[in-house]
Amino acid sequence: MSETGAVRTLPVGRSRLTPGRVVLGVLIAALAVVWAAPIVWAVAASLRPFEYPLGSGNIWFSHRFTLANYFKVGSLAPFGRYFVNTVVVVVMTLAVQIVTSTMAAFAFANYRFKGDRILFQIILIQMMIPTAALLVPNFATIRFLGIYNTRLAIAIPFFGSAFGTFLIRQAFLGIPRSLVDAGVIDGCSWWQLLVHIYLPPSLAAITAFGISSVSFHWNDFLWPLIITSSDQSRTLTAGLVRFTQLGEIGAQWQYLTAATLIVAGPLFIVFLIFQKSFIESFVHSGIK
Amino acid sequence: MQRSKNSSNLQPVAEAGPGGPGVSVGGTKSKFQILPYLLVLPTLFFVALFTIWPTISSFVGSFFLQKLNIAKYREPSFAGLANYASLFQDSTFYHVLGNTAFYVIGSVPVSIALGFLFALLINRRMRGIGLARLALFHPTVLPMVSVATIWLFMFTPDYGLFNSALSFLGYRGPENWTGNPDLALIAIIIVAVWKNAGYYMIFYLAGMQSLPREVYEAARLDGSGPINTTVRITLPLLRRTTLFVTTIAFIGAFQTVDHVFVLTVGGPSNASNILLFYLWQIRFENLNVGKASALTIVLIIVLLVFTVSNFLISERRSGNE
């Protein structure tokens, strides 16, 4: 457990400049360039004026830059609406998940009660049968509940999170028993125990869960696609695929890349700012 | 934290120490309390409604004939094993199973091997290493549909970047990757590998940084070269990381078909159709609810076989340690 969230570069080997290190450096640089090429191209193409179409040998930056493609794309499809829907879905999912998972984790970590093991294992089934595989029956449930084509329908299957419960419970179990006992002796009620003793040292785990949840739901596509039928509730990912399939868009790469970056951009910018926390959280919460 | 997934941590409460408030210490029987059940209830309710119930209802539904596009089959009617029979007599189903196996075997080991290689290269102090790590990891944070849309261009014939790079390297084969039945599935695999390798890299990086440095010092003094050290020391020490990464990679491979939607729509003539995409087609294009339920059960069984066997392997391994 010691490796939790520790993606740092450690001093390995000497830092003298040797031929071996030069070769290694060139190799790493080449790999990084190849890996980054698609996204760099997408940025280049999205900033390219529409009058300069891409062609053989001329696919990168043109000599002029413009944001016009982004505005044009915004007028061809309601990306603003998709953005709001995505934010609503992601925030709603996370808010409910944190409350339900923390409650359940607290119960499993702090109490022993009849059937606790079996209840915990029932919840863990969700990690073995991913919700994506259950889209057919869940679609029927959503229709039955009468919430088809709403943002609630996109979020609700994820309101209970086995993974969140698991991760937060792990953090809770790491808290010294003596600390809890001291709280009990001081006459803490159960929620005072939770708020003052369990939660403060567990914030890192909850943050890790939060980041992985937000990333997952921001990027999720298939479920939002099938459970929405209009722009009223459609998210960015589902909207993008609809947009790419519009007949008049075709291979107009400037528009396609602008739309793609509108969808990926918000989360990606947050990632660039909080890169370290993101990577640590992804390591910390290896399961999605 | 990944290590914590082994069984000993799945016990509800650490064996040592008394329970919480209201739970008496030692062997005395504690009085029944409702609070823990109430706390667990919301999570349990949603898991029951969206995981347990749908599993049961798919199982039941798989024995009923229901096709929404045919008037007389609109309401479900009991049909025994008819849906399974229809599935197992369907040549497309076998085609899809074969594709799925090819996709999983083609994408999972390559992504993991690349992830390991990247971690080996990146795990050092060097100028600009943070930038290299960002370049290799960033696809993880992009939505698969965005990634696939960008790769739509990479695969474009004539001036697409992927083909340009290949022809620069001397490749003279067919150019239309997503429209060629022999290449479409490979195109899907390439996109999955590009997106996932950096994700697996960070687990190996974290693993490598937790390895004891004395071992490496000793190996170096014994004259062990870098390749020998990697194969004999690093890989074996990281086998639990490998097992863990393999598990999430397998489950991930079955849950993500976003790139299929964008790049090939399963085509041409089902050449890149994989299980989850086929399930979507059966349900939402063919409107065959009964058959889709049977296919859901097949998918669940495949997933359980993978997760349970992985779990058993990790149990046996940790038992030996």
Interface residues (C-beta under 8 A of the other chain):
Chain A: M1 S2 E3 T4 G5 A6 V7 R8 T9 L10 P11 V12 G13 S15 R21 L24 G25 L27 I28 A29 L31 A32 V33 W35 A36 A37 P38 I39 W41 A42 A45 L54 G55 S56 G57 N58 I59 V99 T100 S101 M103 A104 F106 A107 F108 A109 N110 Y111 R112 F113 K114 D116 R117 L119 F120 Q121 I122 I123 L124 I125 Q126 M128 I129 P130 T131 A132 A133 L134 L135 V136 P137 N138 F139 A140 T141 I156 P157 F158 F159 G160 S161 A162 T165 L167 Q170 L173 R177 V180 D181 V184 C188 W190 L193 A205 S215 W218 N219 F221 L222 L225 I226 L236 T237 L240 V241 T244 A251 W253 L256 T257 A259 T260 L261 V263 A264 L267 F268 F271 Q275 F278 I279 F282 V283 H284 S285 G286 I287 K288
Chain B: M1 Q2 R3 S4 N9 L10 Q11 P12 V13 A14 A16 G17 P18 G19 G20 P21 G22 V23 S30 F32 Q33 L35 P36 Y37 L39 V40 P42 T43 L44 F45 F46 V47 A48 L49 F50 T51 I52 W53 P54 T55 S57 S58 G61 F118 L121 I122 N123 R124 R125 M126 G128 I129 G130 L131 A132 L134 A135 L136 F137 H138 P139 T140 V141 L142 P143 M144 V145 S146 V147 T149 I150 W151 L152 F153 M154 T156 D158 Y159 L161 W194 G198 Y199 I202 F203 L205 A206 G207 Q209 S210 F244 I248 I251 G252 F254 Q255 T256 V257 D258 F261 V262 L276 L279 W280 R283 F284 V289 A292 S293 T296 L299 I300 L303 L304 T307 V308
